[in-house]
Amino acid sequence: MGLPKGRVGAMITRVGLTDEEAGRRVRNYSLGMRQRLGIATALLGDPEVLILDEPANGLDPAGIRWMRDLLRGFADEGGTVLLSSHLLHEIEVIADDIVVIGNGRIVAGGTKEELLASAGVLARATDNAALVAALEAAGLTSSVADGAVFTDADLATVGRVAFAAGVAITELRTADGAGLEEMFLELTAESQREQTTPDHADRRRSSGMTATTLEATATTTVARPDKRAVPAPIPFTRVLGVELRKMFDTRSGFWLMASIVILSVVATGAAIIFAPDDELTFETFAAAIGAPMSVILPMIAVLAVSSEWSQRSALTTFTLVPSRSRVIGAKALVVVAVGAVAMLVAGLVGAVGNLVGTAIADVATTWDVGVTEFAQIILANEVGMLMGFMLGVLFRSSPAAIVGYFVYALVLPGISSALASTTDWWSENGAWFDLNWASTRLFDSEMTGEMWAQLGVTSLIWLVVPLAVGLRVLMRAEIK
């Protein structure tokens, strides 16, 4: 985002999280701490507008007061807060303008004063019946509910009428304490699961309480102290860097990456120990290392996408970078780059193993994998990674994508092999439909034009088309 690193610490402090709490894993946060962290993330880019849904959820009374003061201060500094909440009391306390939505439609809107001006007056007297009679005698409509008298007259008028009638008043105030709730219940009555009691409905009708309906053309101009600078677009290189860092930042991501080197070393050691001396060639070491890589690399690709949803960080990611295509494009480039680098590192480990193994066995060092063959091996593993990436985009669920990959890598090849052994047509043409069949030739065959064509066709069927479907769904899906 082009912001200084100190901005993170400043926002953590602003939302009341301590250094010790900031160092914890988010999964160990309470609901209130997660609310504070979410607001810190929203404030990170110094936005002009904050859009918050139930921000007080999970906060204790002191936290709710802190939240109220924070949002009020943000608005006083020239910002705009769009607050969605069912806690109507909190809305009444903090909001300047209120919009009421019922059944997906805006049913009322305006300033708080405008909406609550018709809430009327609440009065309690030593003799409520006498007060009602006095009000009716003065030509004022009133009703009694919950031990109080409600009328649409103003405070001064009610006081004068009560005084003239000799009725002692014990409480006299505007009814706005319940006005917003009553107005909301009446305006959204048709869409409520639980219907309001007749007492409440009658009280509003008899007291003449009304609401101002918001017209589609109505606009409100809010004066702002000054115009905030619009942040520059986030460079794509920064998005790439962030996506690369995500692959190492988590504990599981770090060890998954470390396993590339660890398993390469283990596979190389096993080849040195168990392979016959006359088979200690670079091809032997490459094959030994390639087996675990064909499993680890697709898992990395799956998690590069699906972890955004399993760790519930997708909302933050797409809030900071609203262009989902840029984020997914960055993830795809990082996945391909990580796959190529991982195979180069694994190849280097295998080369060292070849030198060490042949030296120990006192046999000639054999380099029987050329540049072209090694490039094909890298391409084959990249196909596997792209398959994992596609499944991550399509399912956006780590377990489902991982299961899907093993179905592709283990179950479908078995079915294809059984068909090839029993059906001549599939034996001759299966490589045009089976991506695993077409891609495994990259490991041990000199590719012909037909083989490359089969790889292209099967990649279109199994990679491009499902990826296009997954991307279309991902671009339109609601992020939670």
N, C-alpha and C positions, 0 to 999 in steps of 0.2 A: 504493500500500500504506500510505500515511500515515506513511512513514518519513522521517527527516531525510536530506538529500542527502549529508551526511557519512558516512552508513552505507555507501554504495557504496565510497568510498575506504578505509574501515576494513576492509571485507571483502576488497578487492583486496590490501591490505597483509597481511591475515591469512593469505591463501593463498600468499603469497610472490611475487606479481607486482610488478615494479617500475613506476614511473610511466611509463618509456619503453615497457615492454611493454603497459601498460594503454592506451596511445595507439595501438597498432597495430590494424590490421583483423584480425578474428577469422580470416579466411581465411588469414592469414599466420602463424597460431599453429601450433606443433608440437602433436603429440597430447597430450604431457604438459601443455603450457600450457592446452590446451582443458579438460583434466581439472580443473586448478586453477580455471579460470574457471567451470566448471560447479558446482564446490563453493562458490565464492563466491556464485553466484546462489542456490544452495540455502540458504545461511546468511543471506541478505539479510534475510529476515523473522523471524530469531531463532526458528526452529521448535523444537518439542518433539521431533520425530522426524525423522531423516535417513534416507532410503531411497536407497542407493547400489548401483549395479551395476558391478562390476569397477573400482573407483575407482583402483586402482594401475596400470591399463593405460596404457602409454606413459611411465611414470615410471622414472627411473634409480634405482639403489639408495638414493641420498641422498633422492630424492623419495619413495620408498616408506617410508623411515624417518620422513620429515616427515608423510606421510599417516597413518601409524600413530599418531604422537604427537598429531596434530590430532584424530583420532577418539576416541582414548583420553581426551583432555582434554575433549572435548564430552560424553562419557558421564560423566566424573567430575563435571562441572558440573550433572548432573541430566538430561541429554538421553538419548535412546535412538537407537541406530544400528542400522538393519536393513541388513546388508551381504551382498550376493550375490557370490560369487566362486568361481572354479575353482582359485585359488591356495591350496591347502589349508594350506600352511605359514603363510601370512599369517593365515588364519582361526585356526589354532592359537595363534599368537602373541598376537592381539588380542582374540579373542572371549571373552565370559563364558558365553554360552549358544549352543548349536549346533543347527541343524535340518538334517537331511539329506533331500534331495528326490530321488527316483528315479522316472522315467517319470510325472511329474506328480503323484506322491503323496508325502506325508511318511512316510518309512520309519524315522526315528529322530530323537530329540531329547532335550535335557537340558543340564545344565551340561557344560562341557568336562571337568571332573574326572570326572563320572559316565560320560561316553562313553568316556573314555580309561583309566578305572580298570582295565578288563579287558584292556588291551593287553599285560599281562604284563611279563616281564623279558627283556632281551637280555644275554647273557653271552658273552664270548670267553675261551678258555683256551688254554694251551700244548698241551693235548690235549683237544679237544672230545669225542672219543669217550669218554674217561674221565669227563668231566663228565656226559655223558648217562647213562652207566652208573650213576654215583653218584646222580643224580637219580631214576632209575628204581628203584634199590634203596631209596630213601627214599619210594617210592610217589608220585613226582611225574612228570607227563607232560611231555615235552619233544620238541623237534624241532630239526634242524639245517638252516639255509638261509643262503646268502650268507656262509658262513664263521662263522656265529654260532649260538649255542644259544638257542632261545626256549622259555620256560616260563611257566605262569600262576602260579607261586609268587611270593612277595614277595622283595625284595632280601635281607633278612636271612636268610631260609631258604636261598636259593641260596648265600649266602656261607658259612653254617655247613656246608652239605653239602659244598661244595668244600674247605673247610678240613679237615673231618674225613677226606675222601678223599685229601688231600694233592695236590689239583689246583691249579696256579697260575693265578689269574684275571688276565687282562690288561685286561679291560673288563667293567664290570658297571653296568647302568643300566636304567631303565624303558624299555619299547619304544615310548613315546609319540611318539618322533620320527617313526615311520612309522605310528603307530596310527590316526590320522584318515584317512590315505590308504588304509590297508588296510581299515578299517571301511567307508569309502565304496565301495571297489571291490566288497567282498563284498555290501553291501546293495543296490547298483545293478547287480549283475552281469547281470541279465536284460535291462537296457535299454542296456548298453554296446555300442558298435560294435566295439571291440577287446576281446576277452576276455582276462582276466588269465591269467597263466601258471599251470600246475598247482602250481609251487613255492609261489607266494604263497597260493593257495587252500588248499593242504595245510597250510601253516604256520599259518594262522589256525585251521583246524579242529583241528589237533593240539595247539595251545597253548591251546585252550579259549577263545579270544577271542570275546566276545559283545557285543551292543549292546542298549541299552534302547530298546524301541519306544515311540514317543510316542502316548499315548492321546488320543482326540479331546477328552476332558474335562479333560486335564491343563492346569493353569494355573500360571504362575509370577508371583509378586508381587515387583517390584523396588522397593526403597526409593528415593525421590527426595528430595534435600535440600529442595526447596521447589517449589511449583507455579508454573509460568510463566504469565504473563498471555496470554490468548488475543487475538491481534490482531483489531481491528475489521474487518468486511467492507470490501472496497475499494469506495468510492463509484463509481457508474456514470459520473459526470462525469469521474472520474480515468481510467477505462478509455477513455472517449471521447478525452480529451486525449492519452493514450499512443498510441492508434491513429492520431490525427491527426498526431502527431509522427513516427510510423513512416513516414508517406508522404513526409516531407521529409528524414529523417535520413540515408538512404543517398545515395550519389552519383547512382545512377540515378534514385532518387525525386526528388531535388532538380532534376535537369535535365529530368525529365519534367514536373514542375510548371512549371519556368521556360519550357519550350517552349510552354505555353499562351499566355503573354504574347508570347514571341518570334514564334511563328507568327501570332498575331493582328496584330502590327505588320507582319510581312512581307506577309501577305495584304492588309492595308490599303494598304501602299505599292504593291503590285502593282495593286490596283484604281485607285489614283490615277494610276498611270503608264499603264496599258493600257486602262482603260475609256473609252469615248467620253464627251465632255462631257455629252451629253444623258442619259446613263445613270448619272451620278454622284448616286445616291440612297442613302439609308440601307439600303434593301433590297439594293442591289448590294454594299455593304460587309458586310452581315450574311451574305449568301450566300457571299462570299469567305472570311469567317472561319469560317463553319459547316462548310466542307468539311474542313479539318484537325482541327477540334474533334470531328467525328464519328469520327475514328480515334484521337486522343490520349486522349479521356476514357474510352472503353471499356478501353483498355490500362491506364490508371490503376486502374480498377475491378478488372481481372483481377489485377494485381500486388498490390493491397491484401489479397487473400486468398491467392493462390498463393505469394507470396514467403515466407510463413511456412514452407512446406514446401521450396521451392527453396533457401532460406537456412538451413534446419534450425533455425529459431527457434520452431517450433510447440510443441516440448516445454517450452521455457522459458515461453512465453506461457501455456499451459494448466496449467503447474505453479503459476505465480503467481496465475492466475485460473482455478480448476478448472471454473467454470461456462462451458462452451463456448458456450452460447446467448448469454450476456452479451457475450462477445468478438465473436461473429459479428454480433450485433445492433449493437454499437458500430461495427464495420467498415461495416455497411450504412448506418447513419446518417451516418457520416463521408463515405462515397462519395457519397451523395445531396447532402450539404451542399457538398462540394468541386465537384460538377458544377454546382450552382446558382451558386455564387460564381464559378467559372471562366467560365460563360456571361455573368454580369453584367460581369465584367472585360472579356471579349471584346467585349460589346456597347458598353461604354464606349470601348474602343479604336476600334471601328467608328464610334461617334458623333464622336469627335475626328477620325477620318479623313474623315468626311463633311463636317465643317466646314472642314478644311484643304483637301480636294480641291476643293470647290466654290469656295472662296476663290481658289485658284490658277487654276482654269478660268474664274473670274469668271462663275459661273452661280448661279442661286437654289438655296438649300439646301432639299432635299426630305426630309421625314420621313414616309415612306410605310409604316412599320411601327409599328402601334399597340401599346398595352400588351397587348391580348389576343393579337395575332399573336406578339409577343415571348415571351409566356408559353408559347404553343404550341411555339415553337422550343426553349425551355428544357426543356419536357416531352419533346419528341422526343429530345433529347440525353440526358435522364435515362433514357429507355427503353433507349438504347444502352448507357449505363453499367450499368444493372441487368442487361442481357444479359451484359456482361462479368463482372459480379459473380457471376451465376448460373454461368457457365462456370468461373470460378475455384473456386467451392464444389464444383461437380460433378466437376472433374478434379483439383483441387489440384496442378496442374502448369502452370507458366507457358507452356512451349512448346505443350502440348496445348490449353490454354484460348485462347491467341492464335490458333492455327490454327483452332480451332472458331469463334472470332468471325469470322474472315475467310470461312470457309465460309458462315456465316449472312449476312454483310453483302454478299458478292460472288457466291458460287456459287448459293445458293438463290434470290436475286432473279432471276438469269439463267434458271434453270429455270422459275420462276413466270412470267416474261415470255414465255418460249417457249410455255408451256402456254396462256397467255392469248391469244396470237396464233394458236393452232391449234385451241383448244377453246372453244366459246361458253360452256359451263357454267362453266369456270374463269374466263373473262373476266368473267362476271357474279357469281360467288361466291368468287373467289380471295381477296378481302380478308377473308373470314371465317376463313381458314387461314394467310395469309401476314402475319406481324407486320411485316416490312419494308414491305410494301405499305400496311398500315394505318397505320403510324407516320409514313411519309414525307408523308402528307397533312397532317400537323401543320405542315409547313414552308410550304405554299403554298395551303391550302384553308380555306374557312370550314366548320368541322366541323358536320355534321348529327348528329341523334340516331343514325341508323344507323351513321355513321362511328365515333362514340364506342363504340357497341355492338361493332362489328367490332374496334376497338382493344382493348376489354376481353376479348373472346373469344380473340383471338390472343395477348394477354398471358398469359391463363390457360394456354393450350396451350404456349407457348414459354418462358414465364418462371416462372410459379407452380409448375406441376407438376414441371419439371426441378429447380427450386430446392428443392422439398420432398424430392425423391429425394436430391439432393446433401446436404442438411442431415441427413437421416436417416443416410446413410452416414458423414458427417463426425462426427456425435455418437457413433457406435459404433466408429469406426476407431481402431486402435492408433496412437498417436503415437510416432514414432521420431526 
